[in-house]
Amino acid sequence: MAAGSTGIIVNPLVGDCVDGRRAEVRRQFVEFDRDSDGVVSVDEAHNVLQRQLGFTVDQSAKLVVVVIVVVVVVVVVTVVVIVVVLVVVVV
């Protein structure tokens, strides 16, 4: 990923996949990660959505924003749960 660019780390959770599916997920991840930096950047995600899945530029942008919002919400909820658990354990 280029310096200053924004990226979404997409490290496929392939531990629960059967061997054939795991290899396919890994192959696709490597294909989508065009610069081989171990993450699928926002630009790379747009490329996949538009060129391989037929999304328009507007559809692609909206989906990427939704994914980012969901990730942020999950992180915030996780932090809140951890803080609550720590407070309950300490008190």
C-alpha positions as CSV (number, residue, x, y, z in Angstrom):
1,M,0.0,0.0,0.0
2,A,1.4,3.4,-1.0
3,A,2.4,5.8,1.7
4,G,-0.6,7.9,2.8
5,S,-3.2,5.7,1.2
6,T,-6.0,4.3,3.1
7,G,-6.6,0.5,3.2
8,I,-8.8,-2.1,4.5
9,I,-7.0,-5.0,6.0
10,V,-8.6,-8.0,4.6
11,N,-6.9,-11.0,6.0
12,P,-9.3,-13.9,5.0
13,L,-10.4,-16.0,8.0
14,V,-9.7,-19.3,6.4
15,G,-9.1,-21.4,9.4
16,D,-12.6,-23.0,9.4
17,C,-12.6,-23.7,5.7
18,V,-12.1,-27.1,4.2
19,D,-8.7,-27.4,2.4
20,G,-10.0,-26.8,-1.1
21,R,-12.0,-23.8,-0.1
22,R,-9.1,-22.4,1.9
23,A,-6.8,-22.6,-1.1
24,E,-9.5,-20.8,-3.2
25,V,-10.0,-18.0,-0.7
26,R,-6.2,-17.5,-0.4
27,R,-5.9,-17.5,-4.3
28,Q,-8.5,-14.8,-4.6
29,F,-7.1,-12.7,-1.8
30,V,-3.7,-12.8,-3.5
31,E,-5.3,-11.8,-6.8
32,F,-7.2,-8.9,-5.2
33,D,-4.1,-7.7,-3.4
34,R,-2.4,-6.4,-6.5
35,D,0.6,-4.8,-4.8
36,S,1.2,-7.9,-2.6
37,D,1.3,-5.9,0.6
38,G,-0.9,-8.2,2.6
39,V,-4.0,-5.9,2.6
40,V,-6.7,-5.1,0.1
41,S,-6.6,-1.3,-0.1
42,V,-9.7,0.7,-0.8
43,D,-8.5,1.2,-4.4
44,E,-8.0,-2.5,-4.8
45,A,-11.5,-3.2,-3.3
46,H,-13.0,-0.7,-5.8
47,N,-11.2,-2.5,-8.6
48,V,-12.7,-5.8,-7.6
49,L,-16.2,-4.4,-7.2
50,Q,-16.2,-2.6,-10.5
51,R,-14.2,-4.7,-12.8
52,Q,-14.9,-8.2,-11.6
53,L,-18.4,-7.8,-10.0
54,G,-19.9,-5.1,-12.3
55,F,-20.6,-2.5,-9.7
56,T,-20.8,1.2,-10.8
57,V,-18.4,3.7,-9.3
58,D,-21.3,5.0,-7.1
59,Q,-22.3,1.5,-5.9
60,S,-18.7,0.6,-5.2
61,A,-18.2,3.8,-3.1
62,K,-21.4,3.2,-1.1
63,L,-20.5,-0.4,-0.3
64,V,-16.9,0.5,0.8
65,V,-18.3,3.2,3.1
66,V,-20.8,0.7,4.6
67,V,-18.1,-1.9,5.2
68,I,-15.9,0.8,6.9
69,V,-18.8,1.9,9.1
70,V,-19.6,-1.7,10.1
71,V,-15.9,-2.4,11.0
72,V,-15.8,0.8,13.1
73,V,-19.0,-0.1,14.9
74,V,-17.7,-3.6,15.6
75,V,-14.4,-2.2,17.0
76,V,-16.2,0.3,19.2
77,V,-18.7,-2.3,20.6
78,T,-15.8,-4.7,21.3
79,V,-13.9,-2.0,23.2
80,V,-17.0,-1.1,25.2
81,V,-17.6,-4.8,26.1
82,I,-13.9,-5.2,27.1
83,V,-14.1,-2.1,29.3
84,V,-17.4,-3.3,31.0
85,V,-15.9,-6.7,31.6
86,L,-12.7,-5.2,33.1
87,V,-14.8,-2.9,35.4
88,V,-17.0,-5.8,36.5
89,V,-13.9,-8.0,37.2
90,V,-12.1,-5.2,39.1
91,V,-15.1,-4.1,41.2
